Amino acid sequence: MVKTKWLKLPYSFDVEKMQLELKQIRSGEWINHMNTSAYKKRWCCIPLYSVDGRTDTIYAFEEDADYLPTKILERCPYIKSVIETFECEKAAVRLMSLAAGDEIAPHVDGYSSYDGGVLRIHVPIVTDPKVKFIVDGEEVHFTQGDTWYLNADCMHGVRNDWDRDRVHLLMDCRRDQWVEALFEKAGYVPDDPPKYGDPSITDDNVHEIIASLENSGFPAGLEHAAKLKKIAGV
C-alpha cells in the first residue's frame, strides 16, 4: 500500500511576523508534552485552540469536545490570521517547541491523516535544515514559513540537530470540501487502497486466510474466499 507521507501545501507566511509574536508568549505558559518518554530534554506546547478555550490543556482528539481559541491567541493576531487562512473546522491548534539537540522518538498518532478525517498541518516558524522529520524511515525537512501536511498515521519522529529550539504551528484540521480542494491543488494523489480490501491481508498470508474461510463452511466465508482467490489469481 502506497501512502502519502507528507505533502507541501500551497501557502507560505511571513516568518518575521510569526517570530515577533512568539515573544508575546511568556515562558511559564509553555506546557510540557504529556508523553515524557518520547523526548529527553524538552518538548512543550502552547494551546491556541483547545477544549473550551482552556490554556492549561494540550490534549488533542477529545471526542465531542468544543475546540475554541484561547486567550493566548489574542496576543498573536498575525498567527491568528494564519490559522484562519484554513477555512475548515479545527480541533487542537498548538505551538510545538522542541529543544535544541533533542529528538522525538518514533511513534504513530493514529487516526491523524487525510484519509482518517482529521489531519495535521504544520507551519514551521523557527527551524533549520538540521531539523528533520523521519517518516517511515525517510528524512524530510519542513521549510520555514511554508505549509506542510504530515501523515501522522505513519511511523514518525523528529531530530533537532540544530543549536536552537524548533517551533512549529500545528493545526489539527477536519477534512471537508475546502480541505479536499486544497489537497487537490497541491497535487495530492489518494493512497492506494489495500490489495485485498483489508490491510491485514497480504500476499504472505492470503492463502492461509482463504483456506480458513473455506474450512468454515459459512456461505459468507466461502463468498469472501472466492473474492480473495480472484484477486490473488488462484
N, C-alpha and C positions, 0 to 999 in steps of 0.2 A: 504494500500500500504506500503510495507516494503522498507525503504530507508537505504542505506549505509551512515551513518552519518559521519564516519571518518574511515581512514584506515592507518595503518603503512606500509610504503613502504620500500623496501629492500636496503636502502642506509644510511650510517652513515658517519659523517665527523668530522674532528679534531676541537674540540671546542676551544682549546687554540689558534690555528692559527686564527680562526674567531674572537675571542675576542680581540686578539692583533691588528687585522686590524680595529676593531671598534675605536681604539684610533687614527686612521688616519683621522677620521671624526671630523670636527670642530663643536662646539656646535651650532653655528649660521647657520649651513647647514640643521638642522632638521626643517621640515615643519609641523606645527600643522595640524592635520586631519581636513578636512573641516566640518565634521559632529559634530559640537561643542556640540550639545545637547546630544550626546551619551556618554560623559565622563565628569568627574568633575575636574580632575587635569591636566593631560597632556597625550595625545595620539598623537604621532608625527611620521614622516616618513622621510626616505632618499630615493630619487629616484635613482635606479641603472639602470633600463631600463625605459625610459619614452618616451612620444610623442616627436619625433625629437631629443631625447637625452637631453632634457632640464633639468636643475637642479632646476627649480622653479615651477614644477608641479608634482603632485602625482596622477592625475586623471587616473582611470582605465576604460576599456571598451569603449574607444573612437572608434567609427566606422571608418573604412578605414584609421586609423592612422598608422604611422610608429613608432614602438617602438624600440628605439635604445639605446645602452649603453651610460651612462653618463660619464662625466669626473671624477666624484667621484669614479666610479668603477675602474678606472685606478690605484687608490691608494690602491686597495684591491685585489691583484692578487689571493690570495687563495679563497676568496669568489667568484671571477670571475670564477675560476675553478670549484667551487661547482655548480654554475649556469649552466656552460657549460656541466656538467655531464648529464643534462637533455637534450637529443638530440631532442628537439622538438621546435617548434616556440613559442616564449614568447610574451606576451603582457607586462603589467606593472610588474616590479620587484622592490620590495622595502624592506628596513629595517623598521620594525614597533616596536616602543618603547611604552610601557605602564607604566606610573608612579607607583611607589610603593604605595600600598594601594588604587589604583584606580580600576575602572571597566568600561567595555564597555557594554552599555545597549543592551539587546536582540534585534536583528534585522535580516532581511533577505536581502542578497545582490542581489539575483535574477540572473538567467542565469549564475550562477557560480558553476558548478558542472560537474562531468564526463559526465552525460547524456546531459548537456547543451552545451558541446563542448569546454568550457573554464573553467579550473579547478584550484583550489587554492591549492598550495603545500607549506607547512610550514617546515622550518628547524630552530628549536629553538637554539639560540646562547647563550643567558643569560636567565636562567629560574630556577625554583624550583618547587617541588611538591605542594607548596602553590599557584601556578598559575594554574587556572583551566578554561577550556572551559566548558560552559554549552550549550549543543546542544540538542534541543527538550527536555529539562528538565533533561538530563543526563550529569553528570560531567566526564571530561576526562582531564588528564594532558599529554601534548605533551612533551616527554622527550628530553633533551638537546642533540644536535648533530645528532639526528635521523631525519627521513623524514616522514612527515605526510600529508595525504590528508584530507581536511575538506570540506564537502558538505555544501557550504555556501548558498544553497537554503533552508536549514533547518534554523529554528529559532535558533540563536546562540548569545552568548555573552561571555565575559571574565571577570574573577575576579582575581585580583592580590593581594593576602593577604600576600605577601612577603614584606620584608623591602628594596628591591632593585627594580630598574626598569627592566622590562622584555623586551627582544629584540628578535624578530623573523626575519628571512629572509622569505619573502613571494613572491612566484612566481605565476603569472597567466600564465598557460601553455595551449596551444591549443591542443586539443585531435587529435592524429594521430596514425598511426600504432605503432610507438615507445612507445607512452603513453599506448596504449592498451596492448602491450606486457608486459610493466612494471606492469600494474594493474593485469594482468593475473598471473604474477609471484608472486605478493603479495597476491593472493587468492581472488581477487575481485569477488563478486557474483553480477550479474546485478540486479538492483532493480526490484521488482515485478511490472509488468505493471498494470495499473488501471483495476479493475474487469470488468467494463463496457466500457473500451476503452477511457473514458473521466473521469479525476479525479474529476470533479464536480458532477458526477452521483454516488450516493451511495445507499446502501440498504435502507436508510431512505427516499430517495426521488424518487427512481426509478419507483415506481407505479404511482406517480403523473406525472412523465415525460412521461411514457407510455400512460397514459390517454390523456395527452395533444397532443402527437403525433398522436394518433388515432383520436382525435376530429378534427385535422387539415384537414384530408381527403386527404392530398397530398400523392401521391404514395411513394415518398422518405421517408416521415414521417412514413407511415404505414410499410415500409420495416424496418426502424430503430426500430420502436416499436416492431416488430416481433423478431428482434435480441435481444433486451433487455429482452423481455419476456422469450426467450430461456435461456439466461444467468441467469435470476432471477428464473427460474424454475416455471414460472407462467403457 
